[in-house]
Amino acid sequence: MRIQVLQHVPFEGLGSIETWAKGRRHAIAWTRLHRGEQPPLDAWDALVVLGGPMGVHDEACYPWLAQERRFLAAALARERPMLGICLGAQLLADALGAKVYPNAQREIGWFCLERTPEASGVPAGAALPARVEAFHWHGDTFELPPGAVHLARSAACENQAFGWEGRVLALQFHLETTPDAARALVAHCPEDLAPGPWVQTPGAMLAQPRRFARANQMMAGILDAFLGAD
């Protein structure tokens, strides 16, 4: 499988998704949007849209966002699997016609997710435990697109994940994050860490490395369910 990755900032990468892909001998190609690169419309079998500190509507500061939004709208017509994480999930929601807007609270750190009853009908949703601790780093959220299946919620954010037509998976949270990736977020986005009811300190986020290993294992299970184990 040829996996095309859309990257928004150099310090947010694939994390454990890269380990999963290499272990299954999938090819990975990168489009570094922050460098002005343009993604190919056809030379991939699956698309991964990564996170970033900007918002979906921040085109004045990041003009390439407008091009990316047009690309995603066109890519949806190709009917191939597309995975969005955090900003990537918001961009896919936007491409599917849903509103993206500031969440009531910033959600940063380790907080519990609850799988919805509807998730059991979606393979990737069924791969989520009924309750799971996940890593979060977001200030925005999305409405569910028309026809989407709501997969997960948290106490701070109702719409944490959705599936659409079996070929789009949007995850607001980060199960792919490694300790190094979390440290990079802390280093590059300190302004996000202003105290709030759903904001942990860097020490609390990084205190238990086993959390990352458990999350990465769950990410692999979700990827197997969504893209296939072979």
C-alpha positions, 0 to 999 in steps of 0.5 A: 500500500502507498500511504501519502502523508500530509504534514503541516509542521515539521515537529508533528509526524506519524509517530507510531503510525510510521512503525505500523506502516513499516512493519507491514511493508507499506510505502510512505510518501510525504507532502510537506505543506509547510514547505510549499509542496503539493500532494499528488491526487492519484499516486497513493492508496491511502491518505493520512492528514496530520495535525498542526497548531494552526486552525482550519480557517487560518488561511491568512497566516498559512495560505497553503491551507486553501490549496489543501482544502481544495485537494481534500475535496477532490481526494474524497471523490477518489473513494480511497481511505483517508485518515485525519488526526487532530487538525487533519480530522478537522480538515476532513470534517470541513471537506465533508461540509461540517462546521469547525469551530473553537471547543469550549475548552482546550483539551491537552494531556491524557484524558479518557475517551468513551466509545459511542454505541454506534461505533460497534458498527464501524470496524475502526470504531469497534477497535476502540475499547469502551473506555480508553485513556488517550493523548489530546492536544487541541483547542478546536473541534468539529460538528459531525458531517452529514452521514457520519457515524459518531465514534467517540466522545470525552468529557471536554469534547463531544465529537472526538471521532467519526467514520464516514462511508467506511473510507474516512476516519477522523480522530481528534485525539492522538493515539500515535504520539510517542514520548519524543513527539509529546516533548516536541509539542511541549517545546514548540507550543508552550502558549497552549499550556496556559492553565485550564480545567482540561490542560495538564502540565508537561510533567504530568503528560510525560510522567508515565511512558507506558501510557504512550505504549498502550496508546500506540498499540491501540492505534495499530489495532485501529489501523489494522481495522481501517486499512487492513492488517496485511 
